[in-house]
Amino acid sequence: MEYLPAWMFLALTILLMAGFPVAFTLMGTALVFGLIGFGWDFFNLLPLRIWGVMTNVTLLAVPLFVFMGVMLERSGLAEELLDTMGIAFGRLRGGLAISVVVVGALLGASTGIVGATVVTMGLLAVPTMLRRGYHEELATGTVSASGTLGQIIPPSIVLVLIGDIVGVPVGDLFMGAVMPGLVLVGLFILYILGVSHARPHWAPAIPAEELAELTPAVLFKKFSRALFPPLFLIIAVLGSIFAGVASPTEAAGVGAVGATVLTIVNKRFNVPMLREVMQSTMKLTSMVFIILVGAAAFGLVFRGMGGDELVRAFLGGIADDYGKWTVLAIVMGMIFVIGFFLDFIEITFIHVPVLAPIMLEFGFDPIWFCILIAVNLQTSFMTPPFGFSLFYLKAVTPPEITTGHIYRGIIPFVCVQLIGLLIVVFFPVLVTWLPTVVFR
């Protein structure tokens, strides 16, 4: 009975690897082991735990941010942004790829939905880059990696979920994620510039005669139409949080209204489109919350049987022998490897509730540790064989793009992502500086 939590975790892992649905696996494992560990009294505890999840006001931000992202995807802003940024960076070798990274960052700060960003840029950017002579691996890797930036650049759904689980204010996490997000954008751009310099034929510049046809008046009009709307939305959402005017949940409401207004201004709004956006929001939100309910039940049983004490004793023994930084390296390495096989939502709900309290007991800054987890989880979208960003891209790319192109193209960006993770590890001030300045 002492090792029942370990058997429970092993059973969960085997069932997930066997391909069973995550929500049902979590809830089914919790019910079986709950009955073994607590008997029928377990059913007196479970409804209270689920009720606590469903009445959590912080989590109300999830459907609002999802609605904002899906609405913006349908607004047509992504097409204009890619076209405008392509012109802005077109004179550089690799300029189109750099424009994709910048647009990925802007869409990440506007929508926060990886699937929508990758699909949109895959449909628009990949054919254009191939037509301009870009190498298949650079084109697909850039789009796959840039689409994941919405996981770390606020407002990010994963930060909302981690903040609620760990008990850290979501506004603090949003502020702490700004600099790491910009660091990743800079690293992606540096990699593209390096590849463009080493292999010029992989990323040719747009011919000067094409760009010469664009007058300053036309350029100004394009920039004002493409850049101002997403910047307005970013300032409205993040500015209201950082200024202390609104909570993250209230700011999510501002973002949902703002995205709807921008869609109306862009003349893309109609009732059928609104119905589709609401249905997509309902499906995505239901998926998140049914997994969350299963994870809450799993956590109730795991902790009730002393599972957290088992993990604490194991990690504490490693910390006594080798130091807390070794434990941090093991935890980050474990999350990275698990990301090869599981989605970020599953990792967030299954592993973070167990590991985070123990790591905070070792004296790590909670905001910094949460951002480390978020940066690490971002790679779960990029790592073969089950990176969701790769699947999204393969579904919308031209037939000549193979899965091998996508897998080989993303590997350098995964390495760059790990460099970014190490930078955040060795320079915690990147995370703690902005929250300190704002609340000083």
Residue pairs with C-beta under 8 A, 6 or more apart in sequence:
1 37
1 305
2 306
3 310
4 33
4 36
4 37
4 305
5 302
5 305
5 306
5 307
5 310
6 307
6 310
7 33
8 29
8 33
8 301
8 302
8 305
8 307
9 302
9 307
11 29
11 33
12 25
12 26
12 29
12 298
12 350
15 25
15 28
15 29
16 22
16 25
16 341
16 342
16 346
17 341
22 291
22 294
22 343
22 345
22 346
23 287
23 290
23 291
23 293
23 294
24 294
25 294
26 291
26 294
26 295
26 297
26 298
26 349
26 350
27 293
27 294
27 297
27 298
29 298
30 294
30 297
30 298
30 300
30 301
31 42
31 297
33 301
33 305
34 42
34 46
34 297
34 300
34 301
34 304
35 42
37 301
37 304
37 305
38 45
38 301
38 304
42 301
45 300
45 304
46 297
46 300
49 296
49 297
49 300
50 293
50 296
50 297
52 296
53 59
53 289
53 292
53 293
53 296
54 289
54 293
56 164
57 249
58 160
58 163
58 164
58 170
58 248
58 249
59 160
59 161
59 164
59 289
59 292
60 249
60 252
61 155
61 160
61 170
61 248
61 249
61 251
61 252
62 157
62 160
62 161
62 285
62 288
62 289
63 281
63 282
63 285
64 249
64 252
64 253
64 255
64 256
65 112
65 155
65 157
65 160
65 252
65 255
65 256
66 113
66 157
66 280
66 281
66 284
66 285
67 256
67 259
67 277
67 278
67 281
68 110
68 111
68 112
68 233
68 237
68 252
68 255
68 256
68 258
68 259
69 110
69 111
69 112
69 113
69 116
69 150
69 259
70 111
70 113
70 116
70 277
70 280
70 281
70 284
71 256
71 259
71 260
71 263
71 277
72 78
72 107
72 110
72 111
72 116
72 230
72 233
72 259
72 262
72 263
73 111
73 113
73 116
73 117
73 120
74 263
74 268
74 273
74 276
74 277
75 259
75 262
75 263
75 266
75 268
76 266
76 268
77 110
77 226
77 229
77 230
77 262
77 266
78 103
78 107
78 117
78 120
78 121
78 124
79 120
79 124
80 222
80 225
80 226
81 103
81 106
81 107
81 226
81 227
81 230
82 99
82 100
82 103
82 121
82 124
82 125
82 128
83 222
83 226
84 222
84 223
84 225
84 226
84 227
85 98
85 99
85 100
85 102
85 103
85 226
86 95
86 96
86 99
86 128
86 206
87 211
87 214
87 219
87 222
88 95
88 99
88 223
89 95
89 96
89 98
89 99
89 102
90 96
90 99
90 205
90 206
90 210
90 211
91 205
91 206
91 208
91 211
92 98
92 193
92 196
92 205
93 193
93 196
93 197
93 200
93 203
93 204
93 205
94 192
94 193
94 195
94 196
94 203
95 203
95 205
95 206
96 125
96 128
96 129
96 132
96 134
96 203
96 206
97 129
97 134
97 138
97 139
97 142
97 192
97 196
97 203
98 189
98 192
98 193
100 121
100 125
100 129
100 142
100 143
100 146
101 142
101 145
101 146
101 149
101 185
101 188
101 189
101 192
102 185
103 121
103 125
103 146
104 117
104 121
104 143
104 145
104 146
104 147
104 148
104 149
104 150
105 146
105 149
105 153
105 181
105 185
106 230
106 231
106 234
107 116
107 117
107 120
107 121
107 150
107 230
108 117
108 149
108 150
108 151
108 152
108 153
108 156
108 181
109 150
109 153
109 154
109 155
109 230
109 234
109 238
110 230
110 233
110 234
110 259
111 117
111 150
112 150
112 151
112 153
112 154
112 155
112 156
112 157
113 150
113 157
113 284
114 147
114 148
114 150
114 151
114 381
114 388
114 389
114 392
115 388
115 392
117 146
117 147
117 149
117 150
118 143
118 144
118 147
118 148
118 389
118 392
118 393
119 392
119 393
119 395
119 396
121 143
121 146
121 147
122 143
122 147
122 392
122 393
122 395
122 396
122 397
123 396
125 139
125 142
125 143
126 139
126 140
126 143
126 393
126 396
126 397
126 398
126 401
127 398
129 138
129 139
129 142
130 136
130 139
130 398
130 400
130 401
132 204
132 206
133 201
133 204
134 202
134 203
134 204
135 199
135 201
135 202
135 203
136 400
136 401
136 405
136 409
137 405
137 408
137 409
138 192
138 195
138 202
138 203
138 409
139 409
140 393
140 397
140 401
140 405
140 406
140 409
140 410
141 406
141 408
141 409
141 410
141 411
141 412
141 413
142 188
142 192
142 409
142 413
143 393
144 381
144 382
144 387
144 389
144 390
144 393
144 406
144 409
144 410
144 413
145 188
145 382
145 389
145 410
145 413
145 416
145 417
146 188
147 381
147 389
147 392
147 393
148 378
148 381
148 382
148 389
149 181
149 184
149 185
149 378
150 156
151 158
151 344
151 374
151 377
151 378
151 381
152 158
152 159
152 177
152 180
152 181
152 184
152 371
152 374
152 375
152 378
153 177
153 178
153 181
153 185
154 173
154 174
154 175
154 177
154 178
154 181
154 238
155 174
155 237
155 238
155 241
155 248
155 251
155 252
155 255
156 174
156 177
156 374
157 288
158 344
158 348
158 374
158 377
159 170
159 173
159 174
159 177
159 370
159 374
160 170
160 248
161 288
161 292
161 345
161 348
161 349
162 168
162 173
162 348
162 352
162 370
162 373
162 374
163 169
163 170
163 172
163 173
163 370
164 170
165 348
165 349
165 352
165 353
165 356
166 352
166 356
166 357
166 360
166 366
166 369
166 370
167 366
168 366
168 367
168 370
170 247
170 248
171 241
171 242
171 247
171 248
172 367
172 435
173 367
173 370
173 371
173 374
174 238
174 241
174 242
174 248
175 241
175 242
175 434
175 435
175 438
176 367
176 368
176 370
176 371
176 431
176 432
176 434
176 435
177 371
177 374
177 431
178 434
179 430
179 431
179 433
179 434
180 371
180 375
180 420
180 423
180 424
180 430
180 431
183 420
183 423
183 424
183 430
184 375
184 378
184 416
184 417
184 420
187 416
187 417
187 419
187 420
188 413
188 416
191 412
191 413
191 416
192 203
195 202
195 203
195 412
196 202
196 203
229 262
229 265
229 266
232 258
232 262
233 255
233 258
233 259
233 262
236 251
236 254
236 255
236 258
237 251
237 252
237 254
237 255
237 258
238 251
239 245
240 246
240 250
240 251
240 254
241 247
241 248
241 251
242 438
246 254
260 269
263 269
263 273
287 345
288 345
291 345
291 346
291 349
292 349
294 349
295 349
295 350
295 353
298 350
299 353
299 354
302 308
302 354
307 354
308 354
308 357
308 358
311 354
311 355
311 358
312 358
312 361
315 327
315 330
315 331
315 358
316 358
318 326
318 327
318 330
319 326
319 327
319 362
324 362
324 363
324 364
327 359
327 362
328 359
328 362
328 364
328 425
331 355
331 359
332 372
332 376
332 421
332 425
334 351
335 347
335 351
335 373
335 376
335 377
336 376
336 379
336 383
336 418
338 347
338 351
338 380
339 347
339 376
339 377
339 379
339 380
339 383
340 380
340 383
340 384
340 385
340 386
341 386
342 350
342 380
342 386
343 380
343 388
344 377
344 378
344 380
344 381
347 377
347 380
348 373
348 377
352 373
356 369
356 370
356 373
359 369
360 366
360 369
365 428
365 431
365 432
367 431
367 432
367 435
368 424
368 428
368 431
368 432
371 424
371 431
372 421
372 424
372 425
375 417
375 420
375 421
375 424
376 421
378 417
379 414
379 417
379 418
379 421
380 387
380 388
381 387
381 388
381 389
382 389
382 390
382 410
382 413
382 414
382 417
383 410
383 414
384 390
384 407
384 410
384 411
385 407
387 410
389 410
390 403
390 406
390 407
390 410
393 406
394 401
394 403
394 406
397 406
423 430
424 430
424 431
